[in-house]
Amino acid sequence: MIAFPPPPATARGALLVLHHAGAGTGKDRVNPLAYNRDGDRYVVFASEAGAPTNPDRYHNLKAHPNLSIEVGTDTIDVVAAEATGQERDRLCDAQVERSPSFAGYQAKTGRTIPVMVLTPAG
C-alpha cells in the first residue's frame, strides 16, 4: 500500500483516500475523494462533476467491493455497496445540503449518479 499524508479538509468537507483494485486489471488504484458520514459508514459519490459516464472507480468498487480507505491517520478496511431507492435519495439530499453544487452535477448528466456506501469490515 502506498502511504500518503492525510489529505486536508476542503471547502466541501473532509477527504478520504480510497485504495481499490482496477475492475479489469486488478492493479492498485488510489483516489482522494470528498465524503460524507452516515453513522459509522462513509459515503462517496460517482459524480465526476456531472460527466456523462460513471468514473472508473465506480466500476472498480462494484467489481472489488473489499477495499481500504485512509481517513486522517487511520486506515480502515471497508466493504463497498451501492445505495439505491430511498436510501440513495436521502444520501444525495444530504450531499446537496452540504455542497449545493452537487445538484448541478445531477442536472448536467443524463445518468443517475451512483452513491457508494463504505461500511467498516468486521
C-alpha positions as CSV (number, residue, x, y, z in Angstrom):
1,M,0.0,0.0,0.0
2,I,1.3,3.5,-0.9
3,A,1.4,5.7,2.2
4,F,0.2,9.3,1.7
5,P,-0.1,12.1,4.2
6,P,-3.6,12.7,5.4
7,P,-5.4,14.9,2.8
8,P,-6.6,18.3,4.0
9,A,-10.2,19.2,4.5
10,T,-11.6,21.2,1.7
11,A,-14.3,23.8,1.5
12,R,-16.7,21.0,0.7
13,G,-15.6,18.9,3.7
14,A,-13.1,16.2,4.5
15,L,-11.3,13.9,2.1
16,L,-10.5,10.3,2.4
17,V,-8.0,8.2,0.3
18,L,-9.6,5.3,-1.4
19,H,-7.4,2.3,-2.1
20,H,-9.0,-0.1,-4.6
21,A,-8.3,-2.5,-7.4
22,G,-9.0,-2.0,-11.1
23,A,-12.1,-3.8,-12.3
24,G,-10.3,-5.4,-15.3
25,T,-6.7,-5.3,-14.4
26,G,-6.7,-5.8,-10.6
27,K,-4.0,-3.1,-10.4
28,D,-3.9,-1.0,-7.3
29,R,-5.6,2.4,-7.6
30,V,-5.7,5.3,-5.3
31,N,-8.1,8.3,-5.3
32,P,-8.6,11.1,-2.8
33,L,-12.4,11.8,-2.5
34,A,-14.7,14.0,-0.6
35,Y,-17.0,12.0,1.6
36,N,-20.0,12.3,4.0
37,R,-20.6,10.2,7.1
38,D,-23.7,8.2,7.7
39,G,-23.4,6.8,11.1
40,D,-20.3,4.7,11.1
41,R,-20.3,4.5,7.3
42,Y,-18.5,6.6,4.7
43,V,-20.4,7.8,1.7
44,V,-18.8,8.7,-1.7
45,F,-20.4,9.8,-4.9
46,A,-19.5,8.8,-8.5
47,S,-20.4,12.3,-9.8
48,E,-17.4,13.2,-11.9
49,A,-18.8,16.7,-11.8
50,G,-21.7,15.6,-13.9
51,A,-19.7,13.8,-16.6
52,P,-21.8,11.6,-19.0
53,T,-20.3,8.3,-17.8
54,N,-19.5,6.8,-14.4
55,P,-15.9,7.1,-13.3
56,D,-13.7,4.0,-13.4
57,R,-13.6,3.9,-9.6
58,Y,-17.3,3.1,-9.6
59,H,-16.8,0.0,-11.7
60,N,-13.8,-0.9,-9.6
61,L,-15.8,-0.8,-6.4
62,K,-18.6,-2.9,-7.9
63,A,-16.1,-5.5,-9.1
64,H,-13.9,-5.5,-6.0
65,P,-16.0,-4.3,-3.0
66,N,-13.5,-5.2,-0.3
67,L,-11.0,-2.3,0.0
68,S,-9.4,0.1,2.3
69,I,-9.7,3.8,3.0
70,E,-7.5,6.3,4.8
71,V,-9.3,8.8,7.0
72,G,-7.0,11.1,8.8
73,T,-4.3,8.9,10.2
74,D,-6.5,5.8,10.3
75,T,-6.5,3.0,7.7
76,I,-9.9,1.2,7.6
77,D,-10.9,-2.0,5.8
78,V,-14.4,-1.4,4.3
79,V,-16.9,-3.1,2.1
80,A,-18.5,-1.0,-0.7
81,A,-22.1,-1.3,-1.7
82,E,-24.3,0.9,-3.9
83,A,-27.1,2.7,-2.2
84,T,-30.4,2.5,-4.1
85,G,-34.0,3.8,-3.8
86,Q,-34.9,5.9,-0.8
87,E,-31.5,5.4,0.8
88,R,-29.8,6.8,-2.3
89,D,-32.2,9.7,-2.3
90,R,-31.6,10.5,1.4
91,L,-27.8,10.4,0.9
92,C,-28.0,12.6,-2.2
93,D,-30.2,15.1,-0.4
94,A,-27.6,15.3,2.4
95,Q,-24.9,15.9,-0.1
96,V,-26.8,18.7,-1.8
97,E,-27.4,20.3,1.6
98,R,-23.6,20.1,2.3
99,S,-22.5,21.1,-1.2
100,P,-25.2,22.8,-3.3
101,S,-23.1,22.4,-6.5
102,F,-23.8,18.7,-6.3
103,A,-27.4,19.3,-7.5
104,G,-25.9,20.9,-10.7
105,Y,-23.9,17.7,-11.3
106,Q,-27.0,15.6,-11.4
107,A,-28.8,18.2,-13.6
108,K,-25.9,18.2,-16.0
109,T,-25.8,14.5,-16.7
110,G,-28.3,12.1,-18.2
111,R,-27.3,9.3,-15.8
112,T,-28.2,8.7,-12.2
113,I,-25.1,9.5,-10.1
114,P,-24.2,6.4,-8.1
115,V,-23.8,6.6,-4.4
116,M,-21.4,4.2,-2.8
117,V,-21.5,3.4,0.9
118,L,-18.3,2.2,2.5
119,T,-19.0,0.1,5.6
120,P,-16.2,-0.8,8.0
121,A,-15.5,-4.5,7.8
122,G,-15.8,-6.7,10.8
